[in-house]
Amino acid sequence: MRVKYFGELYDFLGKFEDLVIVRKNEVTLREVLEEVRKLRPELRFFEERVPMMWVYVNGKWVRNMDVKVRDGDVVWLSPALYEGG
């Protein structure tokens, strides 16, 4: 599963995207984000300072972290004030 970073998060991590391996056919978005935090521990530091993050799955804004995602989906993480510049 691809996880993409935008705005200040991209600047902070120095990466545009990571590949997250999920071992089940279907997992919750919450589980994916925990895997991202294991891969990028510095994400927790960023989240403490920028507590509001927009999360998209396949281009659709998601507020429910219990939504199911599967291999092949794309998750986008962006600080709430990112304007795409």
N, C-alpha and C positions, 0 to 999 in steps of 0.2 A: 504494500500500500504506500502510495506516495504522500508525503506531508510537505506542504510548501509554506514558506515564511515570507511575510510581506512587511513593508514599512520599517519601523524602528526595530522590530523583531529580526528582520533580515540583517539590518546593520549590526545589531547586538550579537547575533549568532555567527555572522560572517558566512552564512550558507543560505542558499535559496530553497533547497529541498533536501529531504532525507527519504530513504527507503526504509519503511518499518515492516518487519516480518511478523505476520500474525500466524499462529499455529492452528487456528480453528477456521472453519468456513465463514463464521459470522461472529463478530465481537461488538461490544458497545464502543461508542466514541470515547467514553471515559477510559476504557481499557487501552485504546490506542494512545490517548494522551499520556497515560502512565508509562507506556513503552517509549514514547518520545522523551519524557522526562528522564528515563533511564539512559537513553542514548545521548541526550543533551541536558545534563544536570544543571547547567547554567540557566535553563528555562525557568526553573523554580525562582531563582533570583530575579529574573525579569518579571515574572508574574507577581511577585511581592511588590514591585514598584509600579507596575502597570496592571492593576487588578482586573481591568475590563478588556476582554479579548473577544473579537468576532471569530466565529468558527463556521466554516462552510464545508459541506460535503458535496462533491460533484457540482460545485457552483451554487448550491442552495444554502442560505443562511440557516444555521441550526442552533437552537437554544437548549435543547434537551440532550444532555450528555449520555442518556441511556439509549439513544437511537442506535440501531444496528447498522454496522458497516461491514464490508467484505473486501477480500482481496480484489484489487483493480480499482477501488474507489480512490478518489483524491480528496485529501483533507487540506484545507487552507487555514492558516492561523494569521490573524492580523490584529494589531492594536486597534481599538475602537475609533481612534481619530485619524487613521491612515486614509489619505485622499488619493492614493494611486500615483503620486508624483515621482 
